[in-house]
């Protein structure tokens, strides 16, 4: 049963992100009516898409959205390309945004929702980092920890149980 779920404007080249949430809704990056990238959600019921990040204070666009395992927090990065974006967490009920970290790419929740893993080149070579997050508020707990060193990470995936990370490295 193949069908179009998300309309995409033809002729526009942009980074498109797509993730499933635990409630089976789809979270993705697309353009809103004014032309900026934002994070949207389509529920499994087939209701129209809703923009999760439209109209936020200090909005620079948003992409790479992923809902926390609880479904209460949205992890995303600001609209800048590559690892220049700011890592943000939106508490969906209150619409409060927590600025977490700068110079990130590909943020992902850990399986238990207590950690955020992301790529950052803040110390030179892009590597994997993790940061503990309070799952009820979205506030960072402590400072980010580097997981790899000198790996030149361009992409990664977390195993379903959270015990392993597969990373793509582009060393020359």
C-alpha positions in Angstrom: 0.0 0.0 0.0 2.2 2.8 -1.3 0.8 6.3 -0.9 2.0 9.9 -0.6 1.9 11.0 3.0 3.7 14.3 2.9 3.6 16.8 0.0 6.9 18.2 -0.9 7.4 21.3 -3.1 8.9 20.2 -6.5 12.2 21.7 -7.6 13.4 22.6 -4.1 16.6 21.1 -2.7 16.6 20.9 1.0 17.4 18.6 3.9 14.5 16.5 4.8 14.2 14.6 8.1 11.7 11.9 9.0 11.2 9.9 12.2 8.5 7.7 13.8 7.4 8.5 17.3 6.3 5.8 19.7 2.6 6.6 19.2 3.2 5.9 15.5 2.9 9.5 14.3 5.4 10.8 11.8 7.7 13.8 12.6 9.3 15.5 9.7 10.9 18.7 8.4 9.1 20.6 5.6 8.4 24.2 4.6 5.5 26.1 6.1 3.4 28.6 4.2 5.8 31.5 4.7 8.7 29.4 3.2 10.7 28.6 6.4 11.7 25.1 7.4 9.9 23.7 10.5 9.1 20.5 12.2 5.6 19.0 11.6 3.7 16.0 12.9 1.1 13.7 11.2 -0.9 11.5 13.6 -1.7 7.9 12.7 -5.3 8.8 12.4 -4.6 10.7 9.2 -5.6 14.1 10.5 -3.9 17.1 8.8 -0.3 17.8 9.7 0.4 20.1 12.6 3.4 22.4 12.8 5.2 21.8 16.1 7.8 24.6 15.9 5.9 27.3 14.0 5.7 30.7 15.8 8.3 29.9 18.5 10.1 32.8 20.1 13.4 33.5 18.4 12.4 31.2 15.6 15.2 30.6 13.1 13.4 27.7 11.5 13.7 24.1 12.7 14.6 20.6 11.4 15.7 17.2 12.5 12.9 16.8 15.0 12.4 13.8 17.1 9.9 13.2 19.9 11.1 11.9 23.3 10.1 8.4 24.3 7.4 10.0 26.6 6.1 12.1 23.7 6.3 15.2 26.0 9.4 16.8 24.5 10.5 17.6 21.0 14.3 17.6 20.3 15.2 19.6 17.2 18.0 21.8 15.8 17.6 25.3 14.4 17.4 25.7 10.7 21.1 26.2 9.8 22.7 23.7 7.5 25.2 21.1 8.9 26.7 21.3 12.3 26.1 25.0 12.7 22.6 24.6 14.2 21.5 25.1 17.8 20.1 22.1 19.7 16.7 23.0 21.2 14.1 21.1 23.3 10.5 22.1 23.2 8.2 21.1 26.0 5.1 20.5 23.9 2.4 21.2 26.6 3.9 24.6 27.8 5.6 25.6 24.5 8.7 26.4 26.5 11.9 26.1 24.5 15.2 25.1 26.2 18.4 26.1 24.3 20.7 23.2 25.0 23.9 23.5 22.9 25.4 25.1 19.8 27.1 23.7 16.7 25.2 20.4 16.5 23.8 18.1 13.8 21.6 15.0 13.8 20.3 15.1 17.4 18.7 11.9 18.6 17.1 10.7 21.9 18.5 7.7 23.7 16.1 4.7 24.1 15.3 5.7 27.7 14.8 9.5 26.9 17.5 10.5 29.5 20.2 11.4 27.0 20.6 13.3 23.7 23.2 12.1 21.3 24.4 14.4 18.5 27.3 15.2 16.2 29.3 18.3 16.9 32.6 19.7 15.6 32.9 22.2 18.4 36.5 21.0 19.1 37.5 20.5 15.5 36.7 17.2 14.0 32.9 16.2 14.0 32.4 13.6 16.7 29.6 12.1 18.7 28.6 13.7 22.0 26.0 13.0 24.6 24.2 15.2 27.1 22.0 14.1 30.0 18.5 15.7 29.9 15.9 15.9 32.6 13.0 14.0 31.0 10.3 16.0 32.7 11.6 19.6 31.9 14.0 19.1 28.9 16.7 20.9 30.8 20.3 19.8 30.4 21.9 18.0 33.4 25.7 18.7 33.5 27.9 19.3 30.5 28.1 17.4 27.2 30.4 14.4 27.1 32.4 13.5 24.0 31.8 9.8 22.9 34.3 9.6 20.1 37.6 11.4 19.2 38.8 12.3 15.7 36.3 10.1 14.0 34.9 12.7 11.5 31.3 11.4 12.0 28.8 12.3 9.3 25.9 10.2 10.4 24.9 7.7 13.1 22.1 5.4 14.3 21.3 4.1 17.8 20.4 0.4 18.2 16.8 -0.1 19.5 18.0 -1.2 22.9 20.4 1.8 23.1 23.4 -0.4 23.8 25.2 0.3 20.5 25.7 3.2 18.1 26.6 2.7 14.4 28.6 5.7 13.1 29.6 6.7 9.6 33.1 8.2 9.5 34.6 10.0 6.5 38.3 10.0 7.1 40.6 10.8 4.1 
